[in-house]
Amino acid sequence: QRVQEKASSVGFDWNASEPIWKKIDEEIDELKVAHQKNDINNIKEEIGDVLFSVVNLARFLNVDAESSLRKTIVKFESRFKKIEKHFEKLNINLKDVSLEEMDEIWEKAKKE
């Protein structure tokens, strides 16, 4: 985000959010192609490009990308702990639980 702020300070920046959204879509499409080709080096590069583009959108919207990500991680951990506790109470190992069963608890945790 700081790198992008520096570029923006000298005028290297978008004037609206729409081109940023288009750039994000373009980078996701490139990532999909790299994934289809199973090109791990290109996948790594394209994931970086997607993340960089999303950070650029956050900066443009005056949102701190790192803080947003940290908040999402905390939210994810909280919900996942609810899944773990749910199946722990039932004496069921998570490795024996289907994705659908875990997702059901995830959705309940999301509504709380």
C-alpha positions in Angstrom: 0.0 0.0 0.0 2.9 2.4 0.8 4.5 1.7 -2.6 1.2 2.6 -4.3 0.8 5.7 -2.1 4.2 6.9 -3.3 3.3 6.3 -6.9 0.0 8.1 -6.4 1.8 11.1 -4.8 3.4 11.9 -8.2 0.2 11.3 -10.2 0.6 7.7 -11.2 -2.9 6.7 -10.1 -6.4 6.0 -11.3 -9.0 8.8 -11.2 -11.9 6.4 -10.5 -12.5 3.0 -9.1 -13.9 1.4 -12.3 -10.5 1.0 -13.9 -9.2 -0.6 -10.7 -12.1 -3.1 -10.8 -11.3 -3.9 -14.4 -7.6 -4.4 -13.5 -8.6 -6.8 -10.7 -10.8 -8.8 -13.2 -7.9 -8.9 -15.7 -5.5 -10.1 -13.1 -7.9 -12.8 -11.9 -8.4 -13.9 -15.5 -4.6 -14.2 -16.0 -4.4 -16.2 -12.7 -7.1 -18.6 -14.0 -5.1 -19.1 -17.2 -1.9 -19.8 -15.3 -3.8 -22.3 -13.1 -5.3 -24.0 -16.1 -1.7 -24.4 -17.5 -0.5 -25.6 -14.1 2.4 -23.1 -14.4 3.4 -22.6 -10.8 5.8 -19.8 -11.5 3.2 -17.9 -13.4 0.6 -18.7 -10.7 2.8 -17.2 -8.0 3.3 -14.1 -10.1 -0.4 -13.7 -10.9 -1.5 -14.2 -7.3 0.9 -11.4 -6.4 -0.7 -9.2 -9.2 -4.2 -10.0 -7.9 -3.3 -9.1 -4.3 -1.5 -5.9 -5.4 -4.5 -4.9 -7.4 -6.9 -5.5 -4.5 -4.6 -3.5 -2.2 -4.7 -0.7 -4.8 -8.5 -0.7 -4.6 -8.4 -0.6 -0.8 -6.0 2.4 -1.0 -8.2 4.1 -3.5 -11.2 3.6 -1.1 -9.2 4.9 1.8 -9.2 1.5 3.5 -6.0 0.1 5.1 -5.6 -3.3 3.4 -3.5 -4.8 6.1 -6.0 -3.9 8.8 -8.8 -5.3 6.7 -6.9 -8.6 6.2 -6.1 -8.9 9.9 -9.8 -8.4 10.8 -10.8 -11.1 8.3 -8.2 -13.5 9.7 -9.6 -12.9 13.2 -13.2 -13.5 11.9 -12.1 -16.7 10.1 -10.3 -18.0 13.2 -13.4 -17.3 15.4 -15.7 -19.1 13.0 -13.3 -22.0 12.5 -13.0 -22.5 16.3 -16.7 -22.8 16.4 -16.5 -25.7 13.9 -13.8 -27.3 15.9 -15.7 -27.0 19.2 -18.9 -28.3 17.7 -17.3 -31.5 16.5 -15.1 -31.8 19.6 -18.3 -31.9 21.7 -19.5 -34.7 19.5 -16.2 -36.5 19.9 -15.7 -36.4 16.1 -12.3 -35.8 14.6 -12.4 -33.0 12.0 -10.6 -35.2 9.5 -13.7 -37.4 9.5 -16.1 -34.6 8.8 -17.2 -33.6 5.3 -16.8 -30.2 3.9 -20.6 -29.9 3.7 -20.9 -30.7 7.5 -18.3 -28.1 8.4 -19.8 -25.6 6.1 -23.2 -26.0 7.8 -21.6 -25.0 11.1 -19.6 -22.2 9.4 -22.9 -20.7 8.1 -24.4 -20.9 11.6 -21.4 -19.1 13.0 -21.6 -16.5 10.3 -25.2 -15.7 11.3 -24.2 -15.2 15.0 
